[in-house]
């Protein structure tokens, strides 16, 4: 009887989670085999912290794939969970020990921080607060924090300016580089509306993830993603679309580099 009640409780919890998460996948298996490094091999260590916007389609693994021909390719690790914010990660406490090197492997070069999808719009002050906290903690270990700029949800384009304003405040308060992914999505939607970026109301298609990966690659290496080799591992996207997505990412990166600080 007790076992039966436990099973019913588990099912109810799973059904409730499915309803709350609105169809969000709870887990995403790795699509890309992670690179292995010798102890003394040069590398760029990148730790991703976020939610399903980060783990959908294995964004961290794809970013690593884009770096394979670099002198210091990316060694990647991610701490993600569905439907969570940076505030949740802060109190969960898994990131801080990693930054201190408790898991081995040495210090991290970059910490990519991604907050809950709409929090920059619905609660900008709390959004800014936890970007600040993580950025300060990262710098204690000589890790550069990077601000993952979310895209707006599908059908909520009117929130774009508010979101940009929040990320501008985050940049000013943290003095951390911005990864202008939301701007790249906006430009792609304007210039190439035939390219589907949304899998649902918020999560990315393969094209959306590829665009995000190109912007992250360009931010970390200071290079144009248009120069990437076409033979690199990529999702099942046509060569023509890959070219367009790289060009969009390059245009936004150039625009942000030229903008007054």
Secondary structure, 3 states (H helix, E strand, C coil): CHHHHHHHHHHHHHHHHHHHCCCCCCCCCCCCCCCCCCCCCCCEEEEEEECHHHHHHHHHHHHHHHCCCCCCCEEEEEEECCCCCHHHHHHHCHHHHHHCCCCCCCCCCEEEECCCCCHHHHCHHHHHHHHHHHHHHHHHCCCEEEEECCCCCCCCHHHHHHHHHHHHHHHHHHCCEEECHHHHHHHHHHHCCCCCCECCCCCECHHHHHHHHHHHHHHHHCCCHHHCCCCCCCCCCCHHHHHHHHHHHHHHHHHHHHCCC
